[in-house]
Amino acid sequence: MALNQTSIERRFLLIAKKYFSPGDRVLVAASGGMDSTALLFLLHLWRTKLGIQLAIAHVHHGLRGRSSDKDAAFVQALGKKMGISVFTEFADVKKLAKEAKLSIEETARELRYARLLKIAGENNFVKIVTAHHRSDQAETVLMRLLMGTGWQGLSGIRKMRGPYVRPLLEFTRREIEAYVHEKNIHYVQDETNSDSRFLRNRIRKELMPLLVSAYNPQAESHLAHLAAIAEATHAWIENATDRPFHKVCTVSDGKIGLAIKTYKKYLLPIRFSIVGRIFEQQGAREGLSYKGFEQIDNLALVSPSRKRITFGNIECRKEYEYLIFTALHSVPVLQRPRVLKSYVDQVDKQFGKNPYIEFIDADAIHGSLKLRIWKPGDRFIPLGMNTEKKLSDFFTDKKIPPSQRTWILCDKKRIVWVCGHRIDHRYKIGARTKRIMRLEIR
């Protein structure tokens, strides 16, 4: 497939301008494979034009012995050749999977994203770039169709979500293959990509080629377009669900209660969205399938009280006129962080940009500062408000999933900072502030 390489590079520049701003510190997730290596070359090519600072993150899962070591060494050498810093994180995925009672693949994915966020937070990167492309998008949508999903699942891989950016989503695998061939870009092969035990690999190697050759040459494009339409539809339904969700659901002691009498008044798409949001907020490891929704809907509208159903790490039980949703356990991938404290003359340019850095009035602190996990019943006054709020309600209102509801910094009297999210209003910097303390969580 002959392609104009200059055209590919120019297309990438136009796309990248939508996602990056001059001065952005950008972390590129690189495995050493074809896609992430091509992404790195394109970003390095246009780094000056975009005005961005680049670094590389590589997560070593320890799963393939010497092959994994070679991948890490390749990424290190690539970074050295380009003059780009490389951050490597090592983890024992097998051990973590066993502890959490999860599959290797699921644990590796959870850990990879957790470690990318860790690197970004510790080093003040505002964007994390991954190499997902249009062919990945089509395969994801097809896989979720086969497994059963709703609008959210059909949305596939998002172009932007939080700090994550995916500028290759408008390119196909064939285009990327042609680009690295024409540019003579070297990369490493991951043998697990050919392992037919994994559903995604079978879709990539068997089902998608069959759909393209025997049914519709544009099957991949149509699936990617479906993802875009589904994402817009899901966003509309989510917006329409906000008010019903707060009418139907209450949070207490980490559990979410659903009032059946109010819930059954809504149409099916809103009911599905309400339950899907509960799953998300309770840290469900898998998205809500339609079959799962039918079971929960039937439990709410038909089944007798005291019955319960379990979906992965989420338990749903019926208690008279309520459904109670409880997260049974979570993935232990994050280590205890450290808090760095220093006195400064003024807030710096990172103020408001990095969620892991905050500035407070030092003289408002009572006694010493202590870091701990949040617990049910915790209260604070969120910055910008004048009344106390339950921390559990704050998390729910801000749609913060359980995986991000972790550490809080306290003094002798109260919560000072819900780390990564909001300080207490009583510690804000004001006209009467004499000493400013800079807090950073690592």
N, C-alpha and C positions, 0 to 999 in steps of 0.2 A: 504493500500500500504506500505509494509515493505521496509525500506530504511536503508542503512548503514550510520548512522549519521556522523561517522568519515569521510566517503567519501565526504559527502556534505561540511563539514567544510574545508577539504583539497582542494576541487574544488574551494571553495570561496577564499581561500588564494592564489591559483595560479592566479585566475582572478584579485583579488585585487592588486596583485603585478604589474599588467599592468597599473593600474590607479593611484597608490599612490607612493610617494617618501618619504624616511626617513626625518622627520622634518615637514611634511605637517600638517597644522592646518585644521582639517576636521570638517565640520558642517553637522550633520545628521538631515534631515527633518523627524520629527516623529509626527504622528497623534495619536499614541497609538493603532492603528490597527494591525492586524496580520503581514502584510508585513513589515511595518517600524519597528515594534518591533523585528522581526526576523533579519532584517538588522542590527539593533543596537546591538543585541546579538553577531552576527558574527563579526562585526567590533571591539566590545569590547574584544572578545576572542583573536583576532589577533593583537590588537593595539601595543603590545610590539614588536612582530615579524615584523610588518610593519613599526614601528618607527614613528607612527602618534599620534597626539594629538586630542582627540575627544571632541565635545560639541554637544548639542542637540538644535534644533530650533522647536518650536511648534507655529503654527498660529491659534489663537482662533477666528473663524469667527462670533461668537455670533448668530448662526443660530438655534441651537437646545436646547436653554435654559440650564436646569440643566445637560443634557447629554453632552453638550459641556464643561461645567464646570468640570464634572467628567473626561472627556478625558484629559483636561489640568492638573488636579490634578494627574491623573495616570502617565502622562509623567513626571511631577515634582518628584513624588515618585520614578519612575524608575531611573531617573538621580541621585537622592540622594543615592539610593541603590548601583548604579554603581560607585559613586564618580565622576560623570560627570556634568559639568555646564549645566543648561537649560535656554535658552532664549525664553521667551514667548511674542508674539505680539498679541495685541487685536485690532479688527477692526469691524466697523459696516458695514457689507457687504450689508445689505438691503438698507441702506441709500446711500452708494456709487453706488449701482446698479441703484437706482432711479435717482440719479444725472446724471449718465452717460447714462441712457436709455439702459441698458444692462440686460441680464438675470442674475439671482443670481449665476448660475453655472459659467458663463463666468467671472463675476466680482470676484468671490472667487478665481478662478484660476489665474487671472491677479494679484490680490492682494497678493496671496500666494507667487508667484515668486518674486514680488517686495519686500515683507518683508524679504524673505530669503536673497536676495541680500543686503538689508539694514543691516541685522544682520552681514552678512559676511564682508561687507565693514567696519562697525564700530569696528569689533573685529579681523580683519586681518586673516580671514579664507580664504584659497586659493582654497578649494574644497567644493562643496555643494553636498551631496549624497542623492538621492531619491530612493524609494523602488520599482520602476517599474520593473516588471518581464516579462517573455516570454509570459505568458497568456495575460497580459495587452497589449503587443505588437501585438499579433494576433487580439485581439478585436479592437485595434485602427486601424489596417489596414483594417479589415472588415468593420468597421463603416465608414471609409473614402471612401471605395469602394462604399458603399451604398449611400453615400451623394454626390459622384462625386469628383474626385481629379486627380492629375497628379503624376509625379515621386516623387516630394517632399512630397506629402501627403502619398504616398505609402511607403516612407522611415520610416514612423512611428516614434517611440521614439528613439532618438540617444543615443548610449552608452556614448558618451562624447560630450558636447556642451558648449563651454565657461567654466565656473567654475563647471558646473553640471556633475556629474558622476553617472552612474546607473549600479553597478556591479551585480545586481540580474537579469539582462536581459537574462542571460543564464540559469535561473531556471524557472520551471513552478510553477503555483499556487499549484498543487498537491504536488510537492516536498517541498514547503515551509510549507504547511499544515502538512505534515508528520514530518517535522523537528521540528516544534513547539510542536507537539503532543508528540514526543519521548523525547524532552527536557523538557516537562512540562512548557513551556513558556506561561505566562498569558498575555492577551491582551484585548482590549475593542472592542466591536462591534459597527459599525456605521450603524444605522438603515436605513440611506438614500441609502446604497448600495443595498437594496432590493426594493427600490421604482421603480415600473414599469413605472412611468411617464418619466424616463430618458432612452434615447435610448441605452446608453452604458450598463445599467443594463439589459435591455431586450436582448441585444446581449449576455451578459454573462450568463444569466439564461435560456434563451430559444433557441436562434439561434445557438450559438456555440455548446451546447450539442447535438442538432439535427444534425448538420453537422458531428460531431465526431461519433455519434451512427448510423446514417442512411446513411452516404455518404463516409466518409473517417476517420478512426481513427487517421490519421496523419495530419488532417486539420490544427490544431493549429501550428504544426511545419512548415508546408508548408507556412502558412501565415507569420510566423516569418522569414523564409528564403527569401520570396518575399521581405520583408522589407529590408533585407541586400542587395539583388540584386538591388532594387530600389534606395537605398542610394548611391551605387557605380555609378549607371547610372546617377542619378541626379547630382552627383559631376562632372562627365565628361561633361554633358551638361552645367552645370554652368560655368565650365572653358572655354568651347567653346563659351559661351555667353558674356564673358567679353568685347571683342573688339566690337562686334555688339551693345551691350548695350550703350557704350560710343559714338558710331557713331550715334545712333538713338535718345538718350535721352539727354535732358538738364534740369538743375535745376535752378529755379528762384523764389525767394520769397516763398520758401516752396512748390512750385508746380513743377511737373515733366511734361515736354513736350515731346511728341513722334512724330518724323518726319515721316509721313506716307509714303512718296515717298521712303525713304531708308528702312523703316521697311518692306514693302511688298516684297522686294528683297530676304528676308531670308526664309528658309524652316520652316514649321509649328513648329517643336520642338524648334527651336531657338526663333520664335515669342512668343510661349507659355512661354518660360523661361524669355524673356524680360519683358512681362507683369507681370509674377509672381514676378520678382525682383522689379518692380515698386510697386506692392501691398505690398511687404515686407518693402520696404523703406518708404512707406507712412503710415506704421503702421496698415495695414489691420487686423481686428480682426479675420477674417476667411481666410483660404487659398484660392487660386484661383481655382475654379472648372472648369472643361472643358466647362460646359455650359456657365459660366461667360466669359471664354476666347472667345468662339464662338461669344458671343454678342459684345465683344470689337473688335474682329477681323473683324466682319461684319461692325461695326461702322467705323472702319478705312478704309476698302476697298470698301464699298458699300453705306452706309447711307449718307444722305445729311449733310451739315454743320449745326452747332448750335444745333444738337441733343445731348442729354445727358442721361446717365444711372447712377444709384446709386447702389453700392454694399456695404451694411452695412455702414461703415463710410468713404467709398471711392466714390468720384464722378468722372466720366469720361465724358468729353464733347468734341465734335468735333468743332474745330475752323479752318476752311479752310483746310490747309494741315497738321494740327497738332491735336493730341489728348492731352488734358490737364487733368492730374490726380491731384485731390486735396483731402487731408484728412479733413473731415468735423469736427470731434471732437475726443478727446482721453479720456482715462480713468483716472480720477483724483485720483490716489492712492498714490502718493508720496507727502510727506510734504516738506516744505522748509528746506533745510539742513543748518548746521552750518559749518563754516570754522575755524579750529583751527590753530593758527600760533605760532611757537616757533623758537628760534635761537639755532642751534646746531653746534658742532665743526666739525662734519663729517657726511656723509650720513650713515644710518644704514642698517641692513640686509634686511629691507623691501623695499629698493630702487629697483624699477623695478618689484616688485612682486605684490604689491597692487596698483590697478589703482586709488584708492582714497587717495593715499599719494604721494606727490611730493616734490622735493628739488630744490630750485632756488637760484640765486645770489641775496641776500637781497639788495645790493646797486644798483641794476638795477631798483628797484621799484620807480615809480614817485608818490608821495603823498600816500594816503591811499588806501587800497584794498576794493573792493566792489563786492558782489555776485549778479548776475542777470541772467534772462533767456536770451538765445541767440535770436537774431532777424535777419531777412533777411538783407543782406548788410554787416554784420560783417565780418571782415578780420583779419587774423593773419599770422605769419610766423611759420609754424609747425617745431618743433625741427628736425634738420637735413637738412632743406632747407634754401635757401638764398633769396627767393622771396615770396611776399605776396600771400595768397590764400583765396578765399572766403570760409567762414566757411561752407556754404551749399555744396560747391564742395568737401570740405574735408570729410564731412559726407557721401556724395555719393560715393566717391572713396574708403573709408574705409568700405563701406557697413554697416554703423551704422544706425539702424532703428530709426524712429522718437521718440519711447518711451525712447531712450537713448540719444536723442539730447536735453539736458536740460540746465544745469547751466554752466555759465562761470564766471571766476574770473578776474576782471579788476583793473588796477590802473587808475590814472588820465588821462593817454594818450592812453592806448591800452589794448588788451586782454593779460592776463598773463598766464592763464591756462584754457583750455577747459576741465572741470572737468571730470575725469575718462578716459581721452583719450590722450591729448598731451599738453605740455607747449609751449609757444612761444620761438623760438630759441634765442631771445635776452635776455632771463632770465636764460639761461643755466649756470651751474657751469663750470668754466674754470680755467686755470692756474692763472689768475689774481683775482679770487674770494677771498675776504677777510672775508665776512660773509655769512653763509649759513642759509637760512630760510626753515624750514620744514612746509609744508602745509598738512593738513588732512581735508577732507570733510566728515561730518557725517550727 
